[in-house]
């Protein structure tokens, strides 16, 4: 079969690229080895798909080459995607921090993308795998489970390694290497931490399911202010997931459990105002009672506030505002939302997403070394990079 464009991977970036190119009049074949398109879209945002973020900026992305994402993000913005969502009548709302979610289900977004594919005449084939790819004089020749496929332009939109049960594979990296590209080391991002240090582990287990609103979590010069969540195996929640993308094995993370308070001053005030109140009772006003009891048992000696010296109160403030945790590791690709690293963007055109090593070969979405923060940024990268490539394939 001969076609203009073959897109491998019918996820967020592949769908966007396929219908945008088809709308330009290109004959597009979109293939996926899974039995369904856009499985991650369906799972995303707790089933409601956080499809973009109103405050998307290049600073929301990690990459070995931080300038790479700028051009594509500027040419297909969050407002362009929001316009399409509106045009399709998909109801949505801002949950917080510019994060836009469907009011109903993530399938509204997938339905919209599939609708666009159908209208533009994309030939979508599921359950289709590719055995080999060769570069020919006029383009690429693929051996696939659907037979021999020839195309002028080949787009790799196979995503990263996170959640193998949703169809993730290292295929894109393999193709990149075949055509002489470097692939930067990959690791799980936006992922919970595991804790093995016995005392801390038992605290996490006891508090499993408890979240602390508004923490400031920092690692390697990056800080995120959001909730944290204790789990049976360690720590999770938005602030932890965000910082996990900057964490390397052996690093310590710092958690300020009460960033909205100047703790030294506040504790001193409380001691003056209610000297007979026990520290445990005071902590119970800031955290859940269970957490307050645990902190009072494990971290402090609880007694009436009047019995603490200024130095002791300063020590308590320091513990609560600079809790240092060394994670044993992360939960890995099994639960990670994204893969950090990937196809080195220094060998790909930031304007067209075309390989600088193999003309006619394009990389879009998460397979590239561009990773967004939590909050709809990863989808915005998928839409923007898919759209950019679609103008040139
Ligand atoms: P994506 O992974 O979406 O698609 C790749 C496609 O390629 C898949 O359909 C796969 O089957 C196919 N494929 C892989 N190997 C293949 C092969 N060898 N042959 C053929 N096909 C192959 N982001 C966000 O912005 N907001 C959110 O709410 C969430 N929520 C979220 C929840 C969960 C649980 C996860 C795991 C991830 C998120 N994300 C997210 C991240 C987001 O889903 C992710 O960044 C994008 O889906 C990446 O889009 P891609 O199209 O690049 O890859």
Boltz pocket constraint, residues with backbone or C-beta under 6 A from the ligand:
constraints:
  - pocket:
      binder: B
      contacts: [[A, 8], [A, 9], [A, 10], [A, 11], [A, 12], [A, 13], [A, 14], [A, 31], [A, 32], [A, 33], [A, 34], [A, 36], [A, 37], [A, 38], [A, 39], [A, 40], [A, 41], [A, 43], [A, 44], [A, 45], [A, 46], [A, 49], [A, 50], [A, 51], [A, 52], [A, 128], [A, 129], [A, 130], [A, 157], [A, 158], [A, 159], [A, 160], [A, 162], [A, 163], [A, 166], [A, 167], [A, 168], [A, 169], [A, 170], [A, 171], [A, 172], [A, 335], [A, 336], [A, 337], [A, 338], [A, 364], [A, 365], [A, 366], [A, 367], [A, 373], [A, 375], [A, 376], [A, 377], [A, 378], [A, 379], [A, 380], [A, 382]]
      max_distance: 6.0
